């Protein structure tokens, strides 16, 4: 299978909605259009790129500018990744159109304030938009179908994470892209995910499960909570660590020196090796520790 060139229009022979167009903007960036949605591959920090989005740019793509784009939808590895994201969005829009969702006015109150409108996914499954937030509301009958481990009283499921509970429960009402996004909830609710699907998530499949395992394994280790390059000990990082990385009033703190070429934070924090990283009680580069000594 060949990759479309940057200046290709990709169409689906089975559907005229929506067409996918790739091109170059007036300032040379790779851009695309899927229906009313516009995309661009824009440069970010450290020679990286990200997926930028906009809505209804009513000019030819050759006249688009970087200033037309305002949405940030994640980093991109290369141009192939950009094209993949655009085609994925087109498929999502096609599936969403086929599902027949409809918008309607609404004056209901929600946990996030007065509803400004709803999208009806099916009878008893509606998504509310409010001024600052939003989410799904399920009828009592629909809510009874949600697994008790994840069921919310009242049937309200906010849009940041809890929406995925609705998608997991009623997958036929969601697009393939939405279902894949919903599957990422294993990061947030690994115990519920394992109970519902009868599986065991392996290391690397759930950040939350991995975090809990890390905290259990290192509950008695010194974990760094603050770090600064040492002005007094060149080549070392001065760190403040607490047992298990805990914070709060009354928590014991100690300072250590870690060789700067060894200091890598990792996913959940840096674990001090007491056999190699000795307690440091000398002059501190931390303003809050100046004049204090380690125990």
C-alpha positions as CSV (number, residue, x, y, z in Angstrom):
1,X,0.0,0.0,0.0
2,X,1.5,3.3,-1.0
3,X,1.3,6.5,1.1
4,X,-0.6,9.4,-0.5
5,X,1.6,12.3,-1.6
6,X,1.2,15.5,0.4
7,X,-0.8,17.0,-2.5
8,X,-3.4,14.2,-2.8
9,X,-7.2,14.2,-2.5
10,X,-8.3,10.9,-0.9
11,X,-11.9,9.9,-1.5
12,X,-13.9,6.9,-0.3
13,X,-15.8,5.2,-3.1
14,X,-18.5,4.1,-0.7
15,X,-19.2,7.6,0.7
16,X,-19.0,11.2,-0.4
17,X,-18.8,12.4,3.2
18,X,-16.3,13.8,4.0
19,X,-13.6,14.2,1.4
20,X,-10.0,14.2,2.5
21,X,-7.7,16.8,1.0
22,X,-3.9,17.2,1.6
23,X,-1.9,20.2,0.5
24,X,0.6,22.9,1.5
25,X,-0.3,26.2,3.2
26,X,0.9,29.6,2.0
27,X,3.8,29.4,4.4
28,X,4.8,25.9,3.4
29,X,3.2,23.7,6.1
30,X,1.6,20.4,5.4
31,X,-2.1,20.8,5.8
32,X,-5.4,18.9,5.2
33,X,-9.1,19.4,5.2
34,X,-11.8,16.9,6.3
35,X,-15.2,18.5,5.8
36,X,-15.2,21.7,7.8
37,X,-12.2,20.6,9.9
38,X,-8.7,21.9,9.0
39,X,-5.4,20.3,10.1
40,X,-1.8,21.4,9.9
41,X,1.5,19.9,10.9
42,X,3.2,22.7,12.8
43,X,6.6,22.9,14.4
44,X,6.8,22.9,18.1
45,X,9.7,22.9,20.6
46,X,12.9,20.9,20.3
47,X,12.4,20.2,16.6
48,X,9.2,18.4,17.2
49,X,5.8,18.8,15.4
50,X,2.2,18.8,16.6
51,X,-1.2,18.4,15.1
52,X,-3.0,21.8,14.9
53,X,-6.6,22.2,14.1
54,X,-9.1,24.8,13.0
55,X,-12.7,25.1,11.8
56,X,-14.1,26.3,8.5
57,X,-11.2,28.1,6.9
58,X,-13.1,29.4,3.8
59,X,-10.1,29.9,1.6
60,X,-8.0,27.6,-0.7
61,X,-5.4,25.6,1.3
62,X,-2.6,27.4,-0.6
63,X,-3.8,30.6,1.2
64,X,-3.9,29.2,4.7
65,X,-1.5,30.6,7.3
66,X,-0.2,29.3,10.6
67,X,-2.2,32.0,12.4
68,X,-5.4,30.3,11.1
69,X,-4.9,27.4,13.5
70,X,-5.6,27.4,17.3
71,X,-6.3,23.8,18.4
72,X,-3.5,21.5,19.7
73,X,-4.1,17.8,19.3
74,X,-0.9,16.2,20.3
75,X,2.6,15.6,19.0
76,X,3.4,14.1,15.6
77,X,6.4,11.9,14.8
78,X,6.5,12.6,11.1
79,X,4.4,13.4,8.0
80,X,3.1,9.8,7.8
81,X,1.7,10.2,11.3
82,X,0.0,13.4,10.2
83,X,-1.7,11.7,7.3
84,X,-2.7,8.8,9.5
85,X,-4.4,11.2,12.0
86,X,-6.2,13.0,9.2
87,X,-7.5,9.8,7.6
88,X,-8.5,8.5,11.0
89,X,-10.5,11.7,11.6
90,X,-12.3,11.3,8.2
91,X,-13.3,7.8,9.1
92,X,-14.5,9.0,12.5
93,X,-16.7,11.6,10.9
94,X,-18.1,9.1,8.4
95,X,-19.1,6.7,11.2
96,X,-20.5,9.5,13.3
97,X,-22.7,10.7,10.4
98,X,-23.9,7.1,9.9
99,X,-24.9,6.8,13.5
100,X,-27.5,9.5,13.0
101,X,-26.9,11.6,16.2
102,X,-29.0,14.7,16.4
103,X,-28.6,18.0,18.2
104,X,-31.4,19.6,20.2
105,X,-32.0,22.5,22.5
106,X,-32.4,21.8,26.2
107,X,-33.1,23.9,29.3
108,X,-32.2,21.1,31.8
109,X,-29.8,21.6,34.8
110,X,-26.7,19.5,34.9
111,X,-24.0,19.0,37.5
112,X,-21.9,21.4,35.4
113,X,-24.5,24.2,35.2
114,X,-27.5,24.9,32.8
115,X,-27.4,22.8,29.7
116,X,-26.8,24.8,26.5
117,X,-27.8,22.0,24.2
118,X,-27.7,18.2,23.9
119,X,-26.6,15.6,21.3
120,X,-29.0,12.7,21.3
121,X,-27.1,9.4,20.8
122,X,-30.1,7.2,21.4
123,X,-33.2,7.0,23.5
124,X,-32.0,7.7,27.1
125,X,-28.4,8.5,26.1
126,X,-27.8,12.2,25.7
127,X,-24.7,14.4,25.9
128,X,-25.1,17.9,27.4
129,X,-22.9,20.9,26.7
130,X,-22.6,23.5,29.5
131,X,-20.7,26.8,29.7
132,X,-17.5,25.3,31.2
133,X,-18.0,21.6,31.0
134,X,-20.4,18.8,30.0
135,X,-21.0,15.2,29.9
136,X,-23.5,12.4,29.4
137,X,-26.8,11.7,31.1
138,X,-28.3,8.2,31.0
139,X,-31.9,7.5,31.8
140,X,-32.6,5.2,34.8
141,X,-33.2,2.3,32.5
142,X,-29.9,2.9,30.6
143,X,-28.0,3.5,33.7
144,X,-29.0,0.1,35.1
145,X,-27.0,-1.5,32.2
146,X,-23.8,0.1,33.4
147,X,-21.5,-2.3,35.4
148,X,-22.0,-1.6,39.1
149,X,-18.3,-1.1,39.5
150,X,-18.5,2.0,37.3
151,X,-22.1,3.1,37.7
152,X,-22.7,6.7,38.7
153,X,-25.7,7.5,40.8
154,X,-28.1,9.7,38.9
155,X,-26.6,8.7,35.5
156,X,-24.3,11.6,35.1
157,X,-20.9,11.0,33.4
158,X,-18.5,14.0,32.9
159,X,-16.8,14.5,29.6
160,X,-13.1,14.3,30.6
161,X,-12.9,10.6,31.6
162,X,-16.3,9.2,32.7
163,X,-17.8,9.5,29.2
164,X,-15.8,6.4,28.4
165,X,-18.0,4.4,30.8
166,X,-20.9,5.2,28.5
167,X,-18.9,4.1,25.4
168,X,-17.8,0.9,27.1
169,X,-21.4,0.1,28.0
170,X,-23.0,1.0,24.7
171,X,-20.2,0.6,22.1
172,X,-22.7,0.4,19.2
173,X,-23.5,4.1,19.7
174,X,-19.8,5.2,19.2
175,X,-17.4,5.3,16.4
176,X,-14.3,3.1,16.2
177,X,-12.1,6.1,17.1
178,X,-14.2,6.9,20.1
179,X,-14.2,3.2,21.2
180,X,-10.4,3.2,21.0
181,X,-10.2,6.3,23.1
182,X,-12.6,4.8,25.6
183,X,-10.3,1.7,26.0
184,X,-7.6,4.0,27.4
185,X,-9.6,4.2,30.6
186,X,-7.7,1.1,31.7
187,X,-5.1,3.8,32.6
188,X,-7.5,5.4,35.1
189,X,-9.6,2.4,36.3
190,X,-7.5,-0.7,36.0
191,X,-9.4,-2.6,38.8
192,X,-12.7,-2.0,37.2
193,X,-11.4,-2.8,33.8
194,X,-10.0,-6.2,35.0
195,X,-13.3,-7.0,36.8
196,X,-15.5,-6.1,33.8
197,X,-13.5,-7.9,31.1
198,X,-12.1,-10.7,33.2
199,X,-8.5,-9.9,32.3
200,X,-5.3,-9.1,34.1
201,X,-3.5,-5.9,32.8
202,X,0.2,-6.5,32.4
203,X,2.9,-4.0,33.3
204,X,2.8,-1.2,30.8
205,X,-0.9,-1.5,30.0
206,X,-2.2,0.8,32.7
207,X,-0.3,3.7,34.1
208,X,-2.5,3.8,37.2
209,X,-1.8,0.1,38.0
210,X,1.9,0.6,37.4
211,X,1.9,3.7,39.6
212,X,0.2,1.7,42.5
213,X,2.7,-1.1,42.0
214,X,5.6,1.4,42.1
215,X,4.3,3.0,45.3
216,X,3.8,-0.4,47.0
217,X,7.3,-1.6,46.0
218,X,9.0,1.6,47.1
219,X,6.9,2.6,50.1
220,X,9.9,2.5,52.4
221,X,12.4,4.0,50.0
222,X,13.5,7.6,49.7
223,X,11.9,9.1,46.6
224,X,12.8,12.5,45.3
225,X,10.3,15.3,45.7
226,X,12.5,18.3,44.7
227,X,15.8,18.5,42.8
228,X,18.3,21.3,41.8
229,X,21.7,21.3,40.2
230,X,24.2,21.8,43.1
231,X,26.2,25.0,43.1
232,X,28.3,23.7,45.9
233,X,29.0,20.3,44.5
234,X,29.6,20.5,40.7
235,X,28.5,17.5,38.7
236,X,25.9,16.6,41.3
237,X,22.1,17.1,41.7
238,X,21.0,18.1,45.2
239,X,17.7,16.4,45.9
240,X,15.2,16.4,48.7
241,X,13.5,13.0,49.3
242,X,10.8,11.6,51.5
243,X,9.8,8.1,52.4
244,X,7.7,6.7,49.6
245,X,7.6,10.2,48.0
246,X,4.9,11.3,50.5
247,X,4.3,15.0,51.1
248,X,2.6,17.1,53.7
249,X,3.1,18.4,57.2
250,X,5.2,16.2,59.5
251,X,6.8,14.2,56.6
252,X,10.4,13.5,57.2
253,X,12.8,15.0,54.6
254,X,16.4,14.2,53.7
255,X,18.9,15.7,51.3
256,X,21.1,13.5,49.0
257,X,23.6,14.2,46.3
258,X,23.1,12.3,43.0
259,X,25.6,12.3,40.2
260,X,24.0,14.5,37.5
261,X,24.6,11.9,34.8
262,X,22.5,9.4,36.8
263,X,19.6,11.6,37.7
264,X,16.7,10.5,35.5
265,X,13.3,11.0,37.0
266,X,11.5,8.0,35.4
267,X,7.7,7.5,35.2
268,X,6.9,7.9,38.9
269,X,9.9,9.4,40.5
270,X,13.6,8.9,41.2
271,X,14.4,6.3,43.9
272,X,17.4,7.1,46.0
273,X,20.0,4.3,46.3
274,X,21.2,4.7,49.9
275,X,24.2,2.5,49.2
276,X,25.5,5.0,46.7
277,X,23.7,8.3,47.2
278,X,24.8,9.5,50.6
279,X,22.9,11.8,52.8
280,X,24.1,15.4,52.3
281,X,24.2,18.0,55.1
282,X,26.4,20.6,53.5
283,X,25.5,24.1,52.2
284,X,22.3,23.9,50.2
285,X,21.3,25.3,46.8
286,X,17.6,25.2,47.9
287,X,16.6,28.6,49.3
288,X,14.3,26.9,51.8
289,X,17.1,24.7,53.1
290,X,19.8,27.4,53.5
291,X,20.7,27.4,57.1
292,X,19.1,24.0,57.7
293,X,20.9,20.7,58.0
294,X,19.8,17.2,57.0
295,X,19.0,14.9,59.9
